[in-house]
Amino acid sequence: MSNQAPVYGGQALLEGVMFGGKDHTVTAVRRNDESIEYYYAKKPKKPIFQKLKKIPFVRGVVALIESSGLGAKHLQFASERYDMDPGEEEQSEGEMSKLQMILGVAVVGVISFLFGKFVFTLVPVFLAELFSPWVTGKYPQIFLETGFKLILLLAYLYIISMTPLIKRVFQYHGAEHKVINCYENGMELTVENVQKQSRLHYRCGSSFILFTVIIGMFVYFFFPTDPLWLRLVIRILLIPVVLGISFEVLQITNAFREIPILKYLGYPGLWLQLLTTKEPKDEMVEVAIASFKKLHEVEKNPEVAMELHHD
């Protein structure tokens, strides 16, 4: 792929996929009647954010804030279009299940990333502190804290991946990656070609989450672990620092993915994607392709966006 080619990202949703380019984002969702509905949102261009996004180690946090707000709009659209199977539950129970469904998907989406970051940052500190009588010293404590953080992350992802709803979201996540890989490999976007692609991708948010754990460990080496209250305060204050550095590392691993030896830098993130993505069905790939193609239509002719659902 040419270095001048546009870079696309995406997000798996309830029965759908969102893709975004430089200025536009489009979501496609599948309804129970097999029809596909689209939602469009223009990427915000706030002057202060545009300036901050040019500053290394700051741009990652800004990008995360922007994607969280934008992703919330697409998630809401997909949630509103989500159909319960007829007769699956009584109406009252169906409404409650839909609420639980929306909350469950929000947990794995970018909307709750910062909240989750607080939880997965602070809980391991308390767990490591419980072992302080036996695991003493600054560095052993940080290693133990990081170990607990990894265990919690992997256990959480494994457990939610076993639920039918989240499994389908992860299948759409796989479809999203396959479409981007197919596009970046210069192949025609057909179901057959897309299904041949890997469901893993270097720029995935799952890789970013894992990098925050690894990078966080090295950053913590420069700060005290005692007393406990100071350790907690430092961990909270360092969240944007860890996010900023992790974003830069993610960009580096993506840039080096075609270079022998250096490509292995991104492998830990790819391994984590074995949990956060699943092999999609053909009909899921069709939705992802439809979303990507509709985004291209909008990029070529912005007036097409007026025909789609939008704010």
N, C-alpha and C positions, 0 to 999 in steps of 0.2 A: 504494500500500500504506500502510496506517495506520502511524503512528509507533509505535503500541502493539503492532503485530503482532510475533510472535516472529521472531528472526533465526536462520536455519539456515545451517550450513556443511556441507561434505562432503569426501570424499577418494576418488579413483579407486583401485581395487584390481585384483587379478588376476581378470578376468571378473566384476567386481562393483563396487558403489559403497557407500560408507558415508555416512550422513547423521547429523548431530548437532544437537540442540536445546539448551535450557538445562540439562537434567538427564540426558538419555538419548542414546545413540548406537545405531544399528542398521545392520548391513551385510546386503546381499543379494548372493548370488553365483549365477551360472548354472553348473549341472553339464552334463556331456556328454549326459546323458539328457534335457536341457531343463528339468529341475526346478530350482526356486529354493530355496536354503537361506538361513536367516537367523542372524545372530549379534547378541547384545545385550550391551552393557556400559554400566553407569551411570557418569556423569561423577563423578570424585572431588571431594569437598568438604572438602579439608583447610583448617582454620581459618586457618593462616598464609598459604596461597595466596589464600584469599578476601579477606584484608586487603590483600595485596600487589597483587591485581588491581584495587584501587580507586585505586592510585597511578599517575598518568600517567608514561609513559616506563619504568615498571617492569613494568606489567601485560602488555606485549607479550612480554617475556622469559618471564614466568610462564606465559602462555598457550601459548607455544611449547613449553615443557617439558611442560606437561600434555598438549598435543595429540600430542607425540612418544610419550609413554608409552601413551596411549590408542590412537593410530594403530597402534602396534606390535601390539597385541592383535588388531585387525581385520585387519592385514596377515598375521599368522600364521594366522588362521582362513582367509582367502582362499587362502593358500599351501597349507594342508593340504587344502583342498577342490579345488585345481586338478587337472584331469584331463589326462593325456597322451593324445593320440589313439591308439587301439588300433593296434598294429603300426607305429607311427611310428618307434620305435627299439628296439633290444634293451634288456632290463631294466636292465643295468648302465649303459648309455649314457643310458637314460631317467632314472635316478636322478641322474646327473651333470647332465643338462640341467635337471632340476627345481631342483637346487641353484643352478646358474648363473642360472636364471630368478628364483629368490627373491632372490638377491644383486643381480641387475640391477634389479628393481623397488624393492628397499630403497634403492638409490642415488638414485632419483628421488622417494622418499617422504620424509616428515618425519623418519623415524628417523635418516637420515644427514645431516640438514640442517646440524647444528652441525659435523660432521666436514667436510662439503663447504664450509662457510663458512670453516673454517681453510685448506683447500686453495686455494680461490678468492680468499682474502685474501692469503696469503703468496706464492704462486707469481708473481703479477703484480709483487710488490715486487722479486723477484730478476730478473725479465725487464726491468723498468724500470732496475734498477741496471746491467745489462749495457750500457745505452745512455747511462750517466752521462757518459762522455767527450764525447759529442756533445750530449746533452740535459741541460743543466746548470740548476741553480737549483731551489728548492723547488717552485714552482708548476708549471713544465713537467714535473718528475718525477711530481707527483701526477696531472696530466692524462694522462701516458703510462701510469702505473700503472692508472688507471681505464680507459683505452682497452684495455689488455691484458686487464683483468678482463672487460670486455664481450665482447671477441672470444672469450675462453675459454668464457664462459657460453653465448654464442650457438652456437659451434661444438659444444660438448658437447651442448646440447639438440637441435641439428639432426642430429647423428650418431646419437644414441640413438633419435630419432624415426623413423629409417629402418629400425630393426629391427622385424620383425613383431610380436614380443611387446609391446614398449614402444608401438608404434603403436596396438595394441588398448587398452592402458592409457590412452593419450591420448584414444582415442575414448570410453572410459568417463568420462574427465575432462570431455569435451565434453557427454556425456549428463547428468552431474551438474550442470553449469552451466545447461543448458537447462531441467532440472526446476526448479531454484531460480528462474530467470527467469520461468518459466511461473507458478509459485506467487506470486511477487512482483507479477506483472502481473494477478493475480486471475482467472486462467483455469483451467478444469477440466483436471486432469492426465490427458490422453489422449495417446497416441503422436502423433497428428496435431497437436495443439496444442503439445506439447513440441518437436516437430521444427521448428516455425516460429520458435522462439526462437533468440536468439543463443547461440553456444557460449562467449562471452566474459562475464566478470563482474568487477566492480570489486574485490570482496573476495578474489579468488583469491590463493593463495599464490605463484603465478608473479609477480604484480604486486609482492608483498612482496619477493621475491628481487631484482627489478630495482631497487626503491626502496633496498635496502641498498647497492647499487652506487653509485647517485646520491648518496644521503645521505652515504655513507662519504666520497666525494670532498670534500664541503663540510666535513665534520667534520675531515678530515685537514689542511685548510688552517690549523688552529689549532695544529698540532704539527710539530716538526722532522722532517726526513727524513734527517738525518745525525747520527751515523754509521749504518751499515746495521743493526747489532745493536739500536740504540735504535729505529729505525724499525720493525723486526720486533716488538719487545716492545710498542711503542705500538699497533700494528695489532691484536695479540692482546688487549690490555687494552681496546681500544675496541670489540671485537665486541659485547658486551652493550649498549653505548651506542648503536651504530649500529642494532642490532636494535630497541631501545626506541623510538628516534626514527622509524624506518621504519614501525613498527606504528602510531604516531600519525598519520603521513602517510597511510597506507593508510585509516585510519578517516575522515580528513578528505576524501579523494578520494571515498569511498563516500557520505559525507553530502552532498557537493556535486555528485553526478553528475546531478542534475536541474536544476542551475543553469547557464544559458548562460555560456559563456566558462570558468567555473570547472570545468566538467565535463571540460575538456581536460587538467586536471592528472593525471587517471588514464589518459590515452591511452597513454603509454609502456608501462604495465603491460599494457594490453589488447593492444597490438601484440606483446608477448612471448608472450601466450597463443595467438597464431597458430601458435606452435611447440609449445606444451605441450598444446594441445587439438586434436582432429580431429573431423570430422563423424561422429557415431555412426550405427550401423545401428539399425533399428527394434527388433530384439531386445535391443540394449544399452539403449535408452531404456526398454523394458519393465522391465528389471532395476532401473534407476534409479528409475522410478516406484514399483515394488514396495517398494523400500527406504524411500522417502520416505513412502509410505502406511502402511507397517508402523510407522515411527517415530511417526506421528500416532496410530496405534492404541495404542501403548505410552503416549504422553503422556495420552491420554484414560482409559486403563485400564492402570496399571502391571502388573497381574497377567498381562497378555498376554506380558510379557517372560519369564515363567517357562516359556512354551511354546517359547521360542527357545533356540538354543545360547548358553550363557553360562558365565562362570567360576564 
